[in-house]
């Protein structure tokens, strides 16, 4: 599924225009992005959690030349799948009734 397909589904399910549905989807994604940029953790029950992992600097190697390079510290988004989603994808019945 891509973003335009998600907008289409939101539009159909909520019976709003595609433009309004796109605004809602963009608002959610923008809010999540801003929260993670601040270092906040996002937890969506039944889906999973998003967090920011910080990696320190290290000496890496250029795969083409074999030359050593210094890699700067960085922060990257990390998603941890929730148990309910994991079970549903695996075909197991939901633990909630």
N, CA, C and O of each residue as an XYZ file, in Angstrom:
388
protein
N       0.849     -1.176      0.000
C       0.000      0.000      0.000
C       0.891      1.234      0.000
O       1.884      1.295      0.725
N       0.532      2.205     -0.810
C       1.257      3.465     -0.795
C       0.354      4.572     -0.246
O      -0.805      4.329      0.092
N       0.893      5.779     -0.162
C       0.168      6.879      0.464
C      -1.131      7.204     -0.277
O      -2.156      7.452      0.358
N      -1.100      7.207     -1.611
C      -2.315      7.544     -2.357
C      -3.405      6.481     -2.158
O      -4.592      6.805     -2.140
N      -3.002      5.222     -2.008
C      -3.980      4.166     -1.721
C      -4.570      4.357     -0.324
O      -5.762      4.131     -0.116
N      -3.744      4.769      0.626
C      -4.233      5.043      1.983
C      -5.227      6.195      1.962
O      -6.268      6.132      2.617
N      -4.915      7.244      1.214
C      -5.824      8.392      1.093
C      -7.158      7.933      0.509
O      -8.219      8.347      0.974
N      -7.102      7.086     -0.498
C      -8.316      6.560     -1.130
C      -9.177      5.799     -0.120
O     -10.393      5.986     -0.075
N      -8.558      4.951      0.680
C      -9.289      4.165      1.679
C      -9.908      5.073      2.734
O     -11.068      4.899      3.107
N      -9.127      6.049      3.218
C      -9.653      6.990      4.226
C     -10.832      7.754      3.650
O     -11.842      7.950      4.327
N     -10.708      8.184      2.406
C     -11.790      8.918      1.746
C     -13.058      8.074      1.654
O     -14.149      8.557      1.956
N     -12.918      6.826      1.243
C     -14.077      5.942      1.103
C     -14.717      5.612      2.451
O     -15.939      5.661      2.593
N     -13.888      5.276      3.437
C     -14.416      4.850      4.745
C     -15.086      5.996      5.501
O     -16.073      5.785      6.206
N     -14.547      7.213      5.352
C     -15.083      8.349      6.110
C     -16.059      9.186      5.304
O     -16.684     10.109      5.827
N     -16.186      8.850      4.012
C     -17.090      9.571      3.111
C     -16.762     11.071      3.051
O     -17.651     11.921      3.078
N     -15.456     11.365      2.969
C     -15.011     12.742      2.765
C     -14.281     12.795      1.423
O     -13.953     11.762      0.839
N     -14.033     14.011      0.949
C     -13.349     14.156     -0.340
C     -11.913     13.648     -0.223
O     -11.355     13.556      0.870
N     -11.335     13.324     -1.372
C      -9.944     12.858     -1.387
C      -9.006     13.942     -0.880
O      -8.019     13.646     -0.206
N      -9.311     15.206     -1.204
C      -8.466     16.313     -0.720
C      -8.477     16.387      0.804
O      -7.435     16.584      1.428
N      -9.646     16.232      1.394
C      -9.761     16.280      2.860
C      -9.058     15.071      3.474
O      -8.367     15.202      4.484
N      -9.231     13.904      2.872
C      -8.580     12.689      3.360
C      -7.054     12.842      3.277
O      -6.336     12.417      4.182
N      -6.568     13.446      2.197
C      -5.128     13.656      2.042
C      -4.605     14.610      3.110
O      -3.507     14.414      3.632
N      -5.383     15.641      3.438
C      -5.003     16.568      4.506
C      -4.860     15.825      5.843
O      -3.916     16.060      6.597
N      -5.802     14.935      6.119
C      -5.781     14.171      7.368
C      -4.551     13.257      7.414
O      -3.841     13.222      8.419
N      -4.302     12.525      6.339
C      -3.151     11.620      6.279
C      -1.858     12.413      6.424
O      -0.966     12.007      7.169
N      -1.744     13.545      5.718
C      -0.551     14.383      5.832
C      -0.370     14.930      7.239
O       0.752     14.997      7.742
N      -1.473     15.321      7.879
C      -1.402     15.828      9.247
C      -0.872     14.764     10.201
O      -0.043     15.059     11.061
N      -1.342     13.542     10.054
C      -0.879     12.446     10.908
C       0.607     12.187     10.683
O       1.379     12.104     11.638
N       1.004     12.058      9.421
C       2.413     11.784      9.119
C       3.315     12.931      9.572
O       4.390     12.694     10.124
N       2.883     14.171      9.340
C       3.681     15.332      9.762
C       3.819     15.382     11.277
O       4.893     15.687     11.795
N       2.746     15.085     11.982
C       2.786     15.087     13.451
C       3.733     14.009     13.966
O       4.486     14.236     14.914
N       3.691     12.846     13.344
C       4.588     11.763     13.750
C       6.047     12.140     13.472
O       6.924     11.896     14.301
N       6.298     12.731     12.311
C       7.651     13.139     11.943
C       8.182     14.180     12.920
O       9.328     14.086     13.359
N       7.369     15.163     13.262
C       7.780     16.211     14.204
C       8.067     15.626     15.584
O       9.036     16.012     16.238
N       7.229     14.702     16.021
C       7.437     14.080     17.334
C       8.755     13.312     17.361
O       9.506     13.392     18.334
N       9.029     12.579     16.308
C      10.276     11.812     16.268
C      11.490     12.723     16.145
O      12.550     12.414     16.689
N      11.351     13.841     15.438
C      12.455     14.800     15.325
C      12.800     15.377     16.698
O      13.954     15.713     16.961
N      11.788     15.491     17.579
C      12.018     15.956     18.957
C      12.594     14.850     19.836
O      13.027     15.110     20.958
N      12.601     13.613     19.328
C      13.102     12.487     20.102
C      12.012     11.751     20.857
O      12.303     10.863     21.659
N      10.750     12.113     20.606
C       9.624     11.457     21.278
C       9.410     10.056     20.712
O       9.766      9.764     19.571
N       8.831      9.217     21.527
C       8.455      7.861     21.129
C       6.968      7.877     20.790
O       6.184      8.549     21.461
N       6.577      7.138     19.748
C       5.171      7.068     19.337
C       4.722      5.626     19.485
O       5.359      4.714     18.958
N       3.624      5.420     20.202
C       3.090      4.068     20.365
C       1.663      4.038     19.861
O       0.819      4.821     20.296
N       1.401      3.123     18.935
C       0.052      2.944     18.401
C      -0.377      1.530     18.750
O       0.129      0.561     18.183
N      -1.306      1.415     19.681
C      -1.762      0.106     20.154
C      -2.276     -0.735     18.992
O      -3.022     -0.252     18.141
N      -1.872     -1.979     18.971
C      -2.293     -2.891     17.916
C      -1.401     -2.841     16.687
O      -1.493     -3.710     15.821
N      -0.532     -1.825     16.600
C       0.354     -1.692     15.446
C       1.812     -1.849     15.862
O       2.502     -2.759     15.403
N       2.272     -0.966     16.724
C       3.658     -1.018     17.165
C       4.114      0.332     17.678
O       3.295      1.207     17.958
N       5.419      0.501     17.800
C       5.952      1.755     18.301
C       7.097      2.239     17.426
O       7.857      1.454     16.859
N       7.193      3.545     17.338
C       8.263      4.207     16.607
C       9.143      4.901     17.635
O       8.642      5.529     18.567
N      10.444      4.787     17.464
C      11.378      5.450     18.366
C      12.566      5.931     17.549
O      12.754      5.529     16.401
N      13.361      6.793     18.160
C      14.571      7.279     17.516
C      15.754      6.612     18.210
O      15.889      6.668     19.432
N      16.606      5.981     17.408
C      17.821      5.370     17.956
C      18.998      6.250     17.579
O      19.110      6.732     16.452
N      19.867      6.443     18.550
C      21.048      7.264     18.306
C      22.262      6.366     18.153
O      22.497      5.462     18.954
N      23.024      6.635     17.110
C      24.224      5.869     16.824
C      25.429      6.798     16.911
O      25.418      7.893     16.349
N      26.453      6.366     17.607
C      27.658      7.163     17.745
C      28.498      7.112     16.478
O      28.225      6.337     15.561
N      29.519      7.948     16.447
C      30.416      7.945     15.296
C      31.286      6.687     15.324
O      31.514      6.095     16.379
N      31.757      6.300     14.163
C      32.619      5.130     14.071
C      33.450      5.215     12.793
O      33.175      6.030     11.912
N      34.445      4.380     12.709
C      35.271      4.322     11.504
C      34.716      3.213     10.614
O      34.672      2.045     11.000
N      34.295      3.607      9.417
C      33.754      2.654      8.465
C      34.727      2.460      7.310
O      35.839      2.989      7.315
N      34.288      1.698      6.331
C      35.145      1.424      5.185
C      34.347      1.625      3.900
O      33.230      1.124      3.768
N      34.927      2.358      2.962
C      34.315      2.538      1.661
C      34.395      1.200      0.919
O      35.498      0.708      0.681
N      33.264      0.600      0.548
C      33.299     -0.730     -0.069
C      33.997     -0.750     -1.434
O      34.524     -1.789     -1.833
N      34.010      0.353     -2.143
C      34.652      0.396     -3.464
C      36.171      0.481     -3.358
O      36.902     -0.223     -4.054
N      36.628      1.369     -2.463
C      38.074      1.622     -2.402
C      38.756      0.917     -1.243
O      39.972      0.724     -1.255
N      37.966      0.529     -0.230
C      38.553     -0.077      0.962
C      39.138      0.954      1.908
O      39.691      0.600      2.949
N      39.020      2.232      1.553
C      39.570      3.318      2.369
C      38.737      3.517      3.633
O      37.509      3.442      3.588
N      39.405      3.772      4.764
C      38.726      4.056      6.027
C      38.112      5.450      5.974
O      38.727      6.398      5.485
N      36.875      5.558      6.493
C      36.213      6.862      6.560
C      35.573      7.011      7.928
O      35.164      6.026      8.542
N      35.489      8.243      8.402
C      34.825      8.523      9.671
C      33.340      8.765      9.403
O      32.976      9.621      8.597
N      32.503      8.011     10.078
C      31.060      8.160      9.943
C      30.578      8.975     11.136
O      30.849      8.638     12.289
N      29.853     10.062     10.835
C      29.372     10.960     11.892
C      28.254     10.294     12.695
O      27.587      9.385     12.202
N      28.054     10.751     13.936
C      26.918     10.234     14.718
C      25.603     10.559     14.006
O      25.504     11.560     13.296
N      24.605      9.710     14.201
C      23.321      9.949     13.546
C      22.175      9.422     14.387
O      22.356      8.600     15.286
N      20.989      9.923     14.067
C      19.747      9.468     14.697
C      18.878      8.909     13.589
O      18.684      9.547     12.554
N      18.353      7.703     13.814
C      17.527      7.057     12.799
C      16.214      6.566     13.403
O      16.179      6.138     14.556
N      15.127      6.628     12.617
C      13.852      6.097     13.110
C      13.905      4.572     13.172
O      14.561      3.923     12.356
N      13.213      4.026     14.142
C      13.170      2.580     14.355
C      11.729      2.195     14.654
O      11.067      2.846     15.463
N      11.238      1.140     14.007
C       9.877      0.660     14.244
C       9.938     -0.713     14.878
O      10.637     -1.602     14.391
N       9.207     -0.882     15.961
C       9.095     -2.189     16.608
C       7.638     -2.623     16.497
O       6.738     -1.962     17.015
N       7.423     -3.736     15.820
C       6.072     -4.229     15.577
C       5.422     -4.683     16.893
O       6.083     -5.248     17.764
N       4.117     -4.425     17.016
C       3.377     -4.852     18.190
C       2.925     -6.298     18.071
O       2.844     -6.844     16.971
N       2.633     -6.911     19.203
C       2.242     -8.325     19.235
C       0.984     -8.590     18.405
O       0.920     -9.581     17.678
N      -0.012     -7.710     18.510
C      -1.271     -7.935     17.788
C      -1.041     -7.936     16.273
O      -1.570     -8.800     15.573
N      -0.267     -6.988     15.765
C       0.019     -6.947     14.330
C       0.836     -8.167     13.906
O       0.578     -8.767     12.862
N       1.809     -8.520     14.715
C       2.647     -9.681     14.422
C       1.786    -10.935     14.307
O       1.954    -11.729     13.381
N       0.863    -11.107     15.251
C      -0.020    -12.275     15.238
C      -0.952    -12.273     14.031
O      -1.168    -13.319     13.418
N      -1.511    -11.102     13.677
C      -2.436    -11.026     12.549
C      -1.739    -11.334     11.234
O      -2.298    -12.017     10.376
N      -0.511    -10.828     11.071
C       0.250    -11.099      9.852
C       0.598    -12.584      9.755
O       0.644    -13.158      8.667
N       0.842    -13.192     10.919
C       1.192    -14.604     10.969
C      -0.032    -15.518     10.846
O       0.109    -16.739     10.782
N      -1.234    -14.925     10.812
C      -2.452    -15.718     10.647
C      -3.026    -16.256     11.941
O      -3.956    -17.062     11.927
N      -2.468    -15.808     13.075
C      -2.983    -16.254     14.362
C      -4.218    -15.432     14.714
O      -4.311    -14.266     14.331
N      -5.169    -16.025     15.441
C      -6.350    -15.265     15.850
C      -5.971    -14.157     16.817
O      -5.038    -14.303     17.607
N      -6.695    -13.053     16.753
C      -6.449    -11.909     17.622
C      -6.725    -12.300     19.070
O      -7.667    -13.041     19.353
N      -5.898    -11.796     19.984
C      -6.074    -12.111     21.407
C      -7.238    -11.338     22.012
O      -7.754    -11.695     23.072
N      -7.657    -10.241     21.302
C      -8.797     -9.456     21.784
C     -10.062     -9.979     21.115
O     -10.047    -10.366     19.947
N     -11.146     -9.985     21.863
C     -12.414    -10.479     21.314
C     -13.237     -9.379     20.740
O     -14.334     -9.625     20.238
